Structure formats: C-alpha cells, structure tokens
C-alpha cells in the first residue's frame, strides 16, 4: 500500500509544514519525529497535540 509520489509532494506536516516521508503504512515528519498513519490509502494528518 503506497500513496502516490504526486500526493506525497503536496502533503506536509500539519504542525511544522515540513515534507513528509513514507515508511510502509505511515508518513513521518523527521522534524517533529512524529508518524501519521495511512488508512485505506488516505493519510491521517492529525496532530497528536
Ligand atoms: Zn512536523
């Protein structure tokens, strides 16, 4: 299960607006060191705090 590179390009961390990197079924913000889950090919970009 992978989201497209096109989608990944426009996605950003909701907290710091940095680029996200995909790791299996998660998107990771390296700056915040936070993982966001991908459910049914839809990234769930909800800040934990
Ligand atoms: Zn971030």
mmCIF file of the protein (N, C-alpha, C, O) and its ligand, coordinates in Angstrom:
data_MODEL
# 
_entry.id   MODEL 
# 
loop_
_entity.id 
_entity.type 
_entity.pdbx_number_of_molecules 
1 polymer     1 
2 non-polymer 1 
# 
_entity_poly.entity_id                      1 
_entity_poly.type                           'polypeptide(L)' 
_entity_poly.nstd_linkage                   no 
_entity_poly.nstd_monomer                   no 
_entity_poly.pdbx_seq_one_letter_code       
;(UNK)(UNK)(UNK)(UNK)(UNK)(UNK)(UNK)(UNK)(UNK)(UNK)(UNK)(UNK)(UNK)(UNK)(UNK)(UNK)
(UNK)(UNK)(UNK)(UNK)(UNK)(UNK)(UNK)(UNK)(UNK)(UNK)(UNK)(UNK)(UNK)(UNK)(UNK)(UNK)
(UNK)(UNK)(UNK)(UNK)(UNK)(UNK)(UNK)(UNK)(UNK)(UNK)(UNK)(UNK)(UNK)(UNK)(UNK)(UNK)
(UNK)
;
_entity_poly.pdbx_seq_one_letter_code_can   XXXXXXXXXXXXXXXXXXXXXXXXXXXXXXXXXXXXXXXXXXXXXXXXX 
_entity_poly.pdbx_strand_id                 A 
# 
loop_
_entity_poly_seq.entity_id 
_entity_poly_seq.num 
_entity_poly_seq.mon_id 
_entity_poly_seq.hetero 
1 1  UNK n 
1 2  UNK n 
1 3  UNK n 
1 4  UNK n 
1 5  UNK n 
1 6  UNK n 
1 7  UNK n 
1 8  UNK n 
1 9  UNK n 
1 10 UNK n 
1 11 UNK n 
1 12 UNK n 
1 13 UNK n 
1 14 UNK n 
1 15 UNK n 
1 16 UNK n 
1 17 UNK n 
1 18 UNK n 
1 19 UNK n 
1 20 UNK n 
1 21 UNK n 
1 22 UNK n 
1 23 UNK n 
1 24 UNK n 
1 25 UNK n 
1 26 UNK n 
1 27 UNK n 
1 28 UNK n 
1 29 UNK n 
1 30 UNK n 
1 31 UNK n 
1 32 UNK n 
1 33 UNK n 
1 34 UNK n 
1 35 UNK n 
1 36 UNK n 
1 37 UNK n 
1 38 UNK n 
1 39 UNK n 
1 40 UNK n 
1 41 UNK n 
1 42 UNK n 
1 43 UNK n 
1 44 UNK n 
1 45 UNK n 
1 46 UNK n 
1 47 UNK n 
1 48 UNK n 
1 49 UNK n 
# 
loop_
_struct_asym.id 
_struct_asym.entity_id 
A 1 
B 2 
# 
loop_
_chem_comp.id 
_chem_comp.type 
_chem_comp.mon_nstd_flag 
UNK 'L-peptide linking' . 
ZN  non-polymer         . 
# 
_pdbx_entity_nonpoly.entity_id   2 
_pdbx_entity_nonpoly.name        ? 
_pdbx_entity_nonpoly.comp_id     ZN 
# 
_pdbx_nonpoly_scheme.asym_id         B 
_pdbx_nonpoly_scheme.entity_id       2 
_pdbx_nonpoly_scheme.mon_id          ZN 
_pdbx_nonpoly_scheme.ndb_seq_num     1 
_pdbx_nonpoly_scheme.pdb_seq_num     101 
_pdbx_nonpoly_scheme.auth_seq_num    101 
_pdbx_nonpoly_scheme.pdb_mon_id      ZN 
_pdbx_nonpoly_scheme.auth_mon_id     ZN 
_pdbx_nonpoly_scheme.pdb_strand_id   A 
_pdbx_nonpoly_scheme.pdb_ins_code    . 
# 
loop_
_atom_site.group_PDB 
_atom_site.id 
_atom_site.type_symbol 
_atom_site.label_atom_id 
_atom_site.label_alt_id 
_atom_site.label_comp_id 
_atom_site.label_asym_id 
_atom_site.label_entity_id 
_atom_site.label_seq_id 
_atom_site.pdbx_PDB_ins_code 
_atom_site.Cartn_x 
_atom_site.Cartn_y 
_atom_site.Cartn_z 
_atom_site.occupancy 
_atom_site.B_iso_or_equiv 
_atom_site.pdbx_formal_charge 
_atom_site.auth_seq_id 
_atom_site.auth_comp_id 
_atom_site.auth_asym_id 
_atom_site.auth_atom_id 
_atom_site.pdbx_PDB_model_num 
ATOM   1   N  N  . UNK A 1 1  ? 0.843  -1.193 0.000  1.00 0.00 ? 1   UNK A N  1 
ATOM   2   C  CA . UNK A 1 1  ? 0.000  0.000  0.000  1.00 0.00 ? 1   UNK A CA 1 
ATOM   3   C  C  . UNK A 1 1  ? 0.881  1.247  0.000  1.00 0.00 ? 1   UNK A C  1 
ATOM   4   O  O  . UNK A 1 1  ? 1.595  1.521  0.964  1.00 0.00 ? 1   UNK A O  1 
ATOM   5   N  N  . UNK A 1 2  ? 0.816  1.973  -1.070 1.00 0.00 ? 2   UNK A N  1 
ATOM   6   C  CA . UNK A 1 2  ? 1.645  3.178  -1.146 1.00 0.00 ? 2   UNK A CA 1 
ATOM   7   C  C  . UNK A 1 2  ? 0.843  4.317  -1.741 1.00 0.00 ? 2   UNK A C  1 
ATOM   8   O  O  . UNK A 1 2  ? 0.076  4.131  -2.686 1.00 0.00 ? 2   UNK A O  1 
ATOM   9   N  N  . UNK A 1 3  ? 1.025  5.462  -1.191 1.00 0.00 ? 3   UNK A N  1 
ATOM   10  C  CA . UNK A 1 3  ? 0.379  6.617  -1.797 1.00 0.00 ? 3   UNK A CA 1 
ATOM   11  C  C  . UNK A 1 3  ? 1.285  7.159  -2.884 1.00 0.00 ? 3   UNK A C  1 
ATOM   12  O  O  . UNK A 1 3  ? 2.495  6.937  -2.860 1.00 0.00 ? 3   UNK A O  1 
ATOM   13  N  N  . UNK A 1 4  ? 0.709  7.861  -3.824 1.00 0.00 ? 4   UNK A N  1 
ATOM   14  C  CA . UNK A 1 4  ? 1.479  8.283  -4.986 1.00 0.00 ? 4   UNK A CA 1 
ATOM   15  C  C  . UNK A 1 4  ? 2.484  9.370  -4.635 1.00 0.00 ? 4   UNK A C  1 
ATOM   16  O  O  . UNK A 1 4  ? 2.309  10.120 -3.675 1.00 0.00 ? 4   UNK A O  1 
ATOM   17  N  N  . UNK A 1 5  ? 3.533  9.434  -5.432 1.00 0.00 ? 5   UNK A N  1 
ATOM   18  C  CA . UNK A 1 5  ? 4.531  10.483 -5.223 1.00 0.00 ? 5   UNK A CA 1 
ATOM   19  C  C  . UNK A 1 5  ? 3.923  11.862 -5.413 1.00 0.00 ? 5   UNK A C  1 
ATOM   20  O  O  . UNK A 1 5  ? 4.317  12.825 -4.756 1.00 0.00 ? 5   UNK A O  1 
ATOM   21  N  N  . UNK A 1 6  ? 2.956  11.944 -6.322 1.00 0.00 ? 6   UNK A N  1 
ATOM   22  C  CA . UNK A 1 6  ? 2.292  13.229 -6.548 1.00 0.00 ? 6   UNK A CA 1 
ATOM   23  C  C  . UNK A 1 6  ? 1.582  13.697 -5.284 1.00 0.00 ? 6   UNK A C  1 
ATOM   24  O  O  . UNK A 1 6  ? 1.647  14.869 -4.912 1.00 0.00 ? 6   UNK A O  1 
ATOM   25  N  N  . UNK A 1 7  ? 0.908  12.765 -4.637 1.00 0.00 ? 7   UNK A N  1 
ATOM   26  C  CA . UNK A 1 7  ? 0.198  13.120 -3.406 1.00 0.00 ? 7   UNK A CA 1 
ATOM   27  C  C  . UNK A 1 7  ? 1.202  13.442 -2.298 1.00 0.00 ? 7   UNK A C  1 
ATOM   28  O  O  . UNK A 1 7  ? 1.028  14.396 -1.540 1.00 0.00 ? 7   UNK A O  1 
ATOM   29  N  N  . UNK A 1 8  ? 2.240  12.637 -2.221 1.00 0.00 ? 8   UNK A N  1 
ATOM   30  C  CA . UNK A 1 8  ? 3.238  12.840 -1.169 1.00 0.00 ? 8   UNK A CA 1 
ATOM   31  C  C  . UNK A 1 8  ? 3.870  14.229 -1.284 1.00 0.00 ? 8   UNK A C  1 
ATOM   32  O  O  . UNK A 1 8  ? 4.208  14.856 -0.280 1.00 0.00 ? 8   UNK A O  1 
ATOM   33  N  N  . UNK A 1 9  ? 4.021  14.693 -2.521 1.00 0.00 ? 9   UNK A N  1 
ATOM   34  C  CA . UNK A 1 9  ? 4.637  16.006 -2.753 1.00 0.00 ? 9   UNK A CA 1 
ATOM   35  C  C  . UNK A 1 9  ? 3.833  17.151 -2.148 1.00 0.00 ? 9   UNK A C  1 
ATOM   36  O  O  . UNK A 1 9  ? 4.401  18.122 -1.648 1.00 0.00 ? 9   UNK A O  1 
ATOM   37  N  N  . UNK A 1 10 ? 2.517  17.032 -2.196 1.00 0.00 ? 10  UNK A N  1 
ATOM   38  C  CA . UNK A 1 10 ? 1.681  18.136 -1.715 1.00 0.00 ? 10  UNK A CA 1 
ATOM   39  C  C  . UNK A 1 10 ? 1.352  18.016 -0.227 1.00 0.00 ? 10  UNK A C  1 
ATOM   40  O  O  . UNK A 1 10 ? 0.847  18.955 0.389  1.00 0.00 ? 10  UNK A O  1 
ATOM   41  N  N  . UNK A 1 11 ? 1.645  16.858 0.329  1.00 0.00 ? 11  UNK A N  1 
ATOM   42  C  CA . UNK A 1 11 ? 1.365  16.689 1.746  1.00 0.00 ? 11  UNK A CA 1 
ATOM   43  C  C  . UNK A 1 11 ? 2.456  17.327 2.598  1.00 0.00 ? 11  UNK A C  1 
ATOM   44  O  O  . UNK A 1 11 ? 3.628  17.353 2.223  1.00 0.00 ? 11  UNK A O  1 
ATOM   45  N  N  . UNK A 1 12 ? 2.045  17.836 3.740  1.00 0.00 ? 12  UNK A N  1 
ATOM   46  C  CA . UNK A 1 12 ? 3.013  18.421 4.658  1.00 0.00 ? 12  UNK A CA 1 
ATOM   47  C  C  . UNK A 1 12 ? 2.561  18.144 6.079  1.00 0.00 ? 12  UNK A C  1 
ATOM   48  O  O  . UNK A 1 12 ? 1.386  17.894 6.347  1.00 0.00 ? 12  UNK A O  1 
ATOM   49  N  N  . UNK A 1 13 ? 3.514  18.194 6.965  1.00 0.00 ? 13  UNK A N  1 
ATOM   50  C  CA . UNK A 1 13 ? 3.210  18.018 8.377  1.00 0.00 ? 13  UNK A CA 1 
ATOM   51  C  C  . UNK A 1 13 ? 2.255  19.130 8.837  1.00 0.00 ? 13  UNK A C  1 
ATOM   52  O  O  . UNK A 1 13 ? 2.521  20.306 8.588  1.00 0.00 ? 13  UNK A O  1 
ATOM   53  N  N  . UNK A 1 14 ? 1.168  18.780 9.492  1.00 0.00 ? 14  UNK A N  1 
ATOM   54  C  CA . UNK A 1 14 ? 0.204  19.801 9.938  1.00 0.00 ? 14  UNK A CA 1 
ATOM   55  C  C  . UNK A 1 14 ? 0.762  20.700 11.042 1.00 0.00 ? 14  UNK A C  1 
ATOM   56  O  O  . UNK A 1 14 ? 0.218  21.769 11.318 1.00 0.00 ? 14  UNK A O  1 
ATOM   57  N  N  . UNK A 1 15 ? 1.824  20.268 11.653 1.00 0.00 ? 15  UNK A N  1 
ATOM   58  C  CA . UNK A 1 15 ? 2.396  21.046 12.758 1.00 0.00 ? 15  UNK A CA 1 
ATOM   59  C  C  . UNK A 1 15 ? 3.447  22.035 12.254 1.00 0.00 ? 15  UNK A C  1 
ATOM   60  O  O  . UNK A 1 15 ? 3.375  23.230 12.539 1.00 0.00 ? 15  UNK A O  1 
ATOM   61  N  N  . UNK A 1 16 ? 4.420  21.522 11.503 1.00 0.00 ? 16  UNK A N  1 
ATOM   62  C  CA . UNK A 1 16 ? 5.553  22.373 11.116 1.00 0.00 ? 16  UNK A CA 1 
ATOM   63  C  C  . UNK A 1 16 ? 5.618  22.634 9.612  1.00 0.00 ? 16  UNK A C  1 
ATOM   64  O  O  . UNK A 1 16 ? 6.478  23.382 9.145  1.00 0.00 ? 16  UNK A O  1 
ATOM   65  N  N  . UNK A 1 17 ? 4.704  22.014 8.853  1.00 0.00 ? 17  UNK A N  1 
ATOM   66  C  CA . UNK A 1 17 ? 4.629  22.195 7.394  1.00 0.00 ? 17  UNK A CA 1 
ATOM   67  C  C  . UNK A 1 17 ? 5.832  21.648 6.637  1.00 0.00 ? 17  UNK A C  1 
ATOM   68  O  O  . UNK A 1 17 ? 6.056  22.003 5.480  1.00 0.00 ? 17  UNK A O  1 
ATOM   69  N  N  . UNK A 1 18 ? 6.594  20.797 7.278  1.00 0.00 ? 18  UNK A N  1 
ATOM   70  C  CA . UNK A 1 18 ? 7.723  20.169 6.588  1.00 0.00 ? 18  UNK A CA 1 
ATOM   71  C  C  . UNK A 1 18 ? 7.240  19.036 5.697  1.00 0.00 ? 18  UNK A C  1 
ATOM   72  O  O  . UNK A 1 18 ? 6.120  18.546 5.837  1.00 0.00 ? 18  UNK A O  1 
ATOM   73  N  N  . UNK A 1 19 ? 8.107  18.631 4.781  1.00 0.00 ? 19  UNK A N  1 
ATOM   74  C  CA . UNK A 1 19 ? 7.796  17.488 3.927  1.00 0.00 ? 19  UNK A CA 1 
ATOM   75  C  C  . UNK A 1 19 ? 7.711  16.219 4.767  1.00 0.00 ? 19  UNK A C  1 
ATOM   76  O  O  . UNK A 1 19 ? 8.350  16.093 5.811  1.00 0.00 ? 19  UNK A O  1 
ATOM   77  N  N  . UNK A 1 20 ? 6.907  15.290 4.279  1.00 0.00 ? 20  UNK A N  1 
ATOM   78  C  CA . UNK A 1 20 ? 6.761  14.006 4.962  1.00 0.00 ? 20  UNK A CA 1 
ATOM   79  C  C  . UNK A 1 20 ? 7.424  12.919 4.133  1.00 0.00 ? 20  UNK A C  1 
ATOM   80  O  O  . UNK A 1 20 ? 7.492  13.014 2.908  1.00 0.00 ? 20  UNK A O  1 
ATOM   81  N  N  . UNK A 1 21 ? 7.907  11.895 4.800  1.00 0.00 ? 21  UNK A N  1 
ATOM   82  C  CA . UNK A 1 21 ? 8.458  10.745 4.104  1.00 0.00 ? 21  UNK A CA 1 
ATOM   83  C  C  . UNK A 1 21 ? 7.616  9.531  4.442  1.00 0.00 ? 21  UNK A C  1 
ATOM   84  O  O  . UNK A 1 21 ? 7.136  9.376  5.565  1.00 0.00 ? 21  UNK A O  1 
ATOM   85  N  N  . UNK A 1 22 ? 7.444  8.664  3.437  1.00 0.00 ? 22  UNK A N  1 
ATOM   86  C  CA . UNK A 1 22 ? 6.619  7.486  3.675  1.00 0.00 ? 22  UNK A CA 1 
ATOM   87  C  C  . UNK A 1 22 ? 7.457  6.336  4.187  1.00 0.00 ? 22  UNK A C  1 
ATOM   88  O  O  . UNK A 1 22 ? 8.539  6.055  3.672  1.00 0.00 ? 22  UNK A O  1 
ATOM   89  N  N  . UNK A 1 23 ? 6.945  5.680  5.205  1.00 0.00 ? 23  UNK A N  1 
ATOM   90  C  CA . UNK A 1 23 ? 7.577  4.479  5.748  1.00 0.00 ? 23  UNK A CA 1 
ATOM   91  C  C  . UNK A 1 23 ? 6.491  3.427  5.925  1.00 0.00 ? 23  UNK A C  1 
ATOM   92  O  O  . UNK A 1 23 ? 5.742  3.442  6.902  1.00 0.00 ? 23  UNK A O  1 
ATOM   93  N  N  . UNK A 1 24 ? 6.420  2.503  4.947  1.00 0.00 ? 24  UNK A N  1 
ATOM   94  C  CA . UNK A 1 24 ? 5.384  1.477  4.956  1.00 0.00 ? 24  UNK A CA 1 
ATOM   95  C  C  . UNK A 1 24 ? 3.997  2.117  5.014  1.00 0.00 ? 24  UNK A C  1 
ATOM   96  O  O  . UNK A 1 24 ? 3.601  2.812  4.078  1.00 0.00 ? 24  UNK A O  1 
ATOM   97  N  N  . UNK A 1 25 ? 3.261  1.895  6.088  1.00 0.00 ? 25  UNK A N  1 
ATOM   98  C  CA . UNK A 1 25 ? 1.898  2.450  6.156  1.00 0.00 ? 25  UNK A CA 1 
ATOM   99  C  C  . UNK A 1 25 ? 1.833  3.674  7.056  1.00 0.00 ? 25  UNK A C  1 
ATOM   100 O  O  . UNK A 1 25 ? 0.825  3.941  7.710  1.00 0.00 ? 25  UNK A O  1 
ATOM   101 N  N  . UNK A 1 26 ? 2.941  4.410  7.070  1.00 0.00 ? 26  UNK A N  1 
ATOM   102 C  CA . UNK A 1 26 ? 2.964  5.630  7.871  1.00 0.00 ? 26  UNK A CA 1 
ATOM   103 C  C  . UNK A 1 26 ? 3.654  6.741  7.101  1.00 0.00 ? 26  UNK A C  1 
ATOM   104 O  O  . UNK A 1 26 ? 4.484  6.493  6.226  1.00 0.00 ? 26  UNK A O  1 
ATOM   105 N  N  . UNK A 1 27 ? 3.299  7.956  7.439  1.00 0.00 ? 27  UNK A N  1 
ATOM   106 C  CA . UNK A 1 27 ? 4.045  9.109  6.960  1.00 0.00 ? 27  UNK A CA 1 
ATOM   107 C  C  . UNK A 1 27 ? 4.777  9.698  8.155  1.00 0.00 ? 27  UNK A C  1 
ATOM   108 O  O  . UNK A 1 27 ? 4.217  9.857  9.240  1.00 0.00 ? 27  UNK A O  1 
ATOM   109 N  N  . UNK A 1 28 ? 6.029  10.014 7.926  1.00 0.00 ? 28  UNK A N  1 
ATOM   110 C  CA . UNK A 1 28 ? 6.839  10.508 9.034  1.00 0.00 ? 28  UNK A CA 1 
ATOM   111 C  C  . UNK A 1 28 ? 7.300  11.928 8.792  1.00 0.00 ? 28  UNK A C  1 
ATOM   112 O  O  . UNK A 1 28 ? 7.741  12.279 7.698  1.00 0.00 ? 28  UNK A O  1 
ATOM   113 N  N  . UNK A 1 29 ? 7.189  12.750 9.847  1.00 0.00 ? 29  UNK A N  1 
ATOM   114 C  CA . UNK A 1 29 ? 7.828  14.060 9.838  1.00 0.00 ? 29  UNK A CA 1 
ATOM   115 C  C  . UNK A 1 29 ? 9.137  13.932 10.601 1.00 0.00 ? 29  UNK A C  1 
ATOM   116 O  O  . UNK A 1 29 ? 9.156  13.669 11.803 1.00 0.00 ? 29  UNK A O  1 
ATOM   117 N  N  . UNK A 1 30 ? 10.237 14.126 9.866  1.00 0.00 ? 30  UNK A N  1 
ATOM   118 C  CA . UNK A 1 30 ? 11.543 13.981 10.511 1.00 0.00 ? 30  UNK A CA 1 
ATOM   119 C  C  . UNK A 1 30 ? 11.783 15.092 11.523 1.00 0.00 ? 30  UNK A C  1 
ATOM   120 O  O  . UNK A 1 30 ? 12.434 14.895 12.549 1.00 0.00 ? 30  UNK A O  1 
ATOM   121 N  N  . UNK A 1 31 ? 11.241 16.259 11.210 1.00 0.00 ? 31  UNK A N  1 
ATOM   122 C  CA . UNK A 1 31 ? 11.489 17.409 12.084 1.00 0.00 ? 31  UNK A CA 1 
ATOM   123 C  C  . UNK A 1 31 ? 10.805 17.224 13.445 1.00 0.00 ? 31  UNK A C  1 
ATOM   124 O  O  . UNK A 1 31 ? 11.413 17.458 14.490 1.00 0.00 ? 31  UNK A O  1 
ATOM   125 N  N  . UNK A 1 32 ? 9.543  16.805 13.420 1.00 0.00 ? 32  UNK A N  1 
ATOM   126 C  CA . UNK A 1 32 ? 8.795  16.611 14.670 1.00 0.00 ? 32  UNK A CA 1 
ATOM   127 C  C  . UNK A 1 32 ? 9.013  15.213 15.253 1.00 0.00 ? 32  UNK A C  1 
ATOM   128 O  O  . UNK A 1 32 ? 8.696  14.955 16.414 1.00 0.00 ? 32  UNK A O  1 
ATOM   129 N  N  . UNK A 1 33 ? 9.560  14.319 14.425 1.00 0.00 ? 33  UNK A N  1 
ATOM   130 C  CA . UNK A 1 33 ? 9.698  12.924 14.815 1.00 0.00 ? 33  UNK A CA 1 
ATOM   131 C  C  . UNK A 1 33 ? 8.346  12.314 15.183 1.00 0.00 ? 33  UNK A C  1 
ATOM   132 O  O  . UNK A 1 33 ? 8.194  11.643 16.204 1.00 0.00 ? 33  UNK A O  1 
ATOM   133 N  N  . UNK A 1 34 ? 7.371  12.574 14.309 1.00 0.00 ? 34  UNK A N  1 
ATOM   134 C  CA . UNK A 1 34 ? 6.014  12.073 14.524 1.00 0.00 ? 34  UNK A CA 1 
ATOM   135 C  C  . UNK A 1 34 ? 5.612  11.251 13.312 1.00 0.00 ? 34  UNK A C  1 
ATOM   136 O  O  . UNK A 1 34 ? 5.943  11.591 12.176 1.00 0.00 ? 34  UNK A O  1 
ATOM   137 N  N  . UNK A 1 35 ? 4.892  10.160 13.570 1.00 0.00 ? 35  UNK A N  1 
ATOM   138 C  CA . UNK A 1 35 ? 4.368  9.326  12.494 1.00 0.00 ? 35  UNK A CA 1 
ATOM   139 C  C  . UNK A 1 35 ? 2.869  9.521  12.360 1.00 0.00 ? 35  UNK A C  1 
ATOM   140 O  O  . UNK A 1 35 ? 2.139  9.557  13.350 1.00 0.00 ? 35  UNK A O  1 
ATOM   141 N  N  . UNK A 1 36 ? 2.424  9.647  11.116 1.00 0.00 ? 36  UNK A N  1 
ATOM   142 C  CA . UNK A 1 36 ? 0.990  9.735  10.839 1.00 0.00 ? 36  UNK A CA 1 
ATOM   143 C  C  . UNK A 1 36 ? 0.571  8.478  10.088 1.00 0.00 ? 36  UNK A C  1 
ATOM   144 O  O  . UNK A 1 36 ? 1.233  8.089  9.126  1.00 0.00 ? 36  UNK A O  1 
ATOM   145 N  N  . UNK A 1 37 ? -0.500 7.845  10.503 1.00 0.00 ? 37  UNK A N  1 
ATOM   146 C  CA . UNK A 1 37 ? -0.908 6.591  9.852  1.00 0.00 ? 37  UNK A CA 1 
ATOM   147 C  C  . UNK A 1 37 ? -1.556 6.841  8.483  1.00 0.00 ? 37  UNK A C  1 
ATOM   148 O  O  . UNK A 1 37 ? -2.093 7.916  8.218  1.00 0.00 ? 37  UNK A O  1 
ATOM   149 N  N  . UNK A 1 38 ? -1.489 5.826  7.632  1.00 0.00 ? 38  UNK A N  1 
ATOM   150 C  CA . UNK A 1 38 ? -2.201 5.843  6.354  1.00 0.00 ? 38  UNK A CA 1 
ATOM   151 C  C  . UNK A 1 38 ? -3.252 4.748  6.429  1.00 0.00 ? 38  UNK A C  1 
ATOM   152 O  O  . UNK A 1 38 ? -2.926 3.571  6.577  1.00 0.00 ? 38  UNK A O  1 
ATOM   153 N  N  . UNK A 1 39 ? -4.519 5.143  6.325  1.00 0.00 ? 39  UNK A N  1 
ATOM   154 C  CA . UNK A 1 39 ? -5.598 4.174  6.406  1.00 0.00 ? 39  UNK A CA 1 
ATOM   155 C  C  . UNK A 1 39 ? -6.380 4.168  5.107  1.00 0.00 ? 39  UNK A C  1 
ATOM   156 O  O  . UNK A 1 39 ? -6.879 5.202  4.664  1.00 0.00 ? 39  UNK A O  1 
ATOM   157 N  N  . UNK A 1 40 ? -6.484 2.975  4.490  1.00 0.00 ? 40  UNK A N  1 
ATOM   158 C  CA . UNK A 1 40 ? -7.184 2.845  3.213  1.00 0.00 ? 40  UNK A CA 1 
ATOM   159 C  C  . UNK A 1 40 ? -6.657 3.839  2.189  1.00 0.00 ? 40  UNK A C  1 
ATOM   160 O  O  . UNK A 1 40 ? -7.429 4.474  1.471  1.00 0.00 ? 40  UNK A O  1 
ATOM   161 N  N  . UNK A 1 41 ? -5.329 3.968  2.125  1.00 0.00 ? 41  UNK A N  1 
ATOM   162 C  CA . UNK A 1 41 ? -4.643 4.871  1.194  1.00 0.00 ? 41  UNK A CA 1 
ATOM   163 C  C  . UNK A 1 41 ? -4.866 6.343  1.497  1.00 0.00 ? 41  UNK A C  1 
ATOM   164 O  O  . UNK A 1 41 ? -4.513 7.199  0.685  1.00 0.00 ? 41  UNK A O  1 
ATOM   165 N  N  . UNK A 1 42 ? -5.435 6.646  2.626  1.00 0.00 ? 42  UNK A N  1 
ATOM   166 C  CA . UNK A 1 42 ? -5.664 8.046  2.983  1.00 0.00 ? 42  UNK A CA 1 
ATOM   167 C  C  . UNK A 1 42 ? -4.795 8.412  4.193  1.00 0.00 ? 42  UNK A C  1 
ATOM   168 O  O  . UNK A 1 42 ? -4.943 7.827  5.266  1.00 0.00 ? 42  UNK A O  1 
ATOM   169 N  N  . UNK A 1 43 ? -3.905 9.362  4.019  1.00 0.00 ? 43  UNK A N  1 
ATOM   170 C  CA . UNK A 1 43 ? -3.065 9.768  5.150  1.00 0.00 ? 43  UNK A CA 1 
ATOM   171 C  C  . UNK A 1 43 ? -3.886 10.498 6.211  1.00 0.00 ? 43  UNK A C  1 
ATOM   172 O  O  . UNK A 1 43 ? -4.664 11.401 5.902  1.00 0.00 ? 43  UNK A O  1 
ATOM   173 N  N  . UNK A 1 44 ? -3.705 10.101 7.434  1.00 0.00 ? 44  UNK A N  1 
ATOM   174 C  CA . UNK A 1 44 ? -4.424 10.727 8.528  1.00 0.00 ? 44  UNK A CA 1 
ATOM   175 C  C  . UNK A 1 44 ? -3.485 11.737 9.194  1.00 0.00 ? 44  UNK A C  1 
ATOM   176 O  O  . UNK A 1 44 ? -2.702 11.400 10.082 1.00 0.00 ? 44  UNK A O  1 
ATOM   177 N  N  . UNK A 1 45 ? -3.592 12.978 8.737  1.00 0.00 ? 45  UNK A N  1 
ATOM   178 C  CA . UNK A 1 45 ? -2.660 14.001 9.206  1.00 0.00 ? 45  UNK A CA 1 
ATOM   179 C  C  . UNK A 1 45 ? -3.293 14.822 10.338 1.00 0.00 ? 45  UNK A C  1 
ATOM   180 O  O  . UNK A 1 45 ? -3.656 15.985 10.163 1.00 0.00 ? 45  UNK A O  1 
ATOM   181 N  N  . UNK A 1 46 ? -3.405 14.196 11.463 1.00 0.00 ? 46  UNK A N  1 
ATOM   182 C  CA . UNK A 1 46 ? -3.991 14.866 12.609 1.00 0.00 ? 46  UNK A CA 1 
ATOM   183 C  C  . UNK A 1 46 ? -2.917 15.008 13.696 1.00 0.00 ? 46  UNK A C  1 
ATOM   184 O  O  . UNK A 1 46 ? -2.363 14.011 14.158 1.00 0.00 ? 46  UNK A O  1 
ATOM   185 N  N  . UNK A 1 47 ? -2.634 16.223 14.093 1.00 0.00 ? 47  UNK A N  1 
ATOM   186 C  CA . UNK A 1 47 ? -1.615 16.417 15.133 1.00 0.00 ? 47  UNK A CA 1 
ATOM   187 C  C  . UNK A 1 47 ? -2.044 15.746 16.424 1.00 0.00 ? 47  UNK A C  1 
ATOM   188 O  O  . UNK A 1 47 ? -3.223 15.732 16.779 1.00 0.00 ? 47  UNK A O  1 
ATOM   189 N  N  . UNK A 1 48 ? -1.068 15.194 17.113 1.00 0.00 ? 48  UNK A N  1 
ATOM   190 C  CA . UNK A 1 48 ? -1.400 14.482 18.346 1.00 0.00 ? 48  UNK A CA 1 
ATOM   191 C  C  . UNK A 1 48 ? -1.682 15.436 19.497 1.00 0.00 ? 48  UNK A C  1 
ATOM   192 O  O  . UNK A 1 48 ? -2.369 15.072 20.452 1.00 0.00 ? 48  UNK A O  1 
ATOM   193 N  N  . UNK A 1 49 ? -1.155 16.658 19.413 1.00 0.00 ? 49  UNK A N  1 
ATOM   194 C  CA . UNK A 1 49 ? -1.355 17.619 20.484 1.00 0.00 ? 49  UNK A CA 1 
ATOM   195 C  C  . UNK A 1 49 ? -2.144 18.817 19.985 1.00 0.00 ? 49  UNK A C  1 
ATOM   196 O  O  . UNK A 1 49 ? -2.415 19.742 20.751 1.00 0.00 ? 49  UNK A O  1 
HETATM 197 ZN ZN . ZN  B 2 .  ? 6.432  18.313 11.603 1.00 0.00 ? 101 ZN  A ZN 1 
# 
